[in-house]
Amino acid sequence: MRKSQAALEYLSTYAWALVVIAITVGALYTFDVFDFGKYLPQKCIFPSQFKCLDFSLKPSEIKAKLVNNLGEDVCVAFVAVTNDASSPLACDFTPEGEGSCAPGEFEWIHGAEKEFAFTNCVNGGYLADSRAEAKISFSYYSLKTPSKPFHLVNGKINGKVTSG
């Protein structure tokens, strides 16, 4: 009889310890201590030919400022933004100027900065004060190449969505 009482007291002591640990972990989870994404840096990743200078994410607008480091002037034919949400992001993009490119395209001179502004964004889960990722793709061709082969560039922005 004495042995079973000692064993039961031993197990109940450890059970209370496990309950206290579970409550502590639950409280830490409630206060977002385990959300390590808020400690990660914001970043804008593009190939070295198109260096990312600055970017901003807002619930209905995405901006990225890139510089053309290709060494030649190009025409940008297609620009799109998306993300991995179940309901993908959809934004409007209006190109700036045309230059010597076809209608709907715009010229990008070597060394020039160009701001890609995507407006009226819907879907995609861009909520203020949360972290989000946007994937920007565009295709271009060189003005010097007669056959005008298209090249595709993919970049990524990962940062905090600001409200203002």
Summary of the structure (lengths in Angstrom):
residues: 164
radius of gyration: 25.9
end to end distance: 70.7
largest distance: 96.6
contacts: 433
relative contact order: 0.21
helix: 20%
strand: 41%
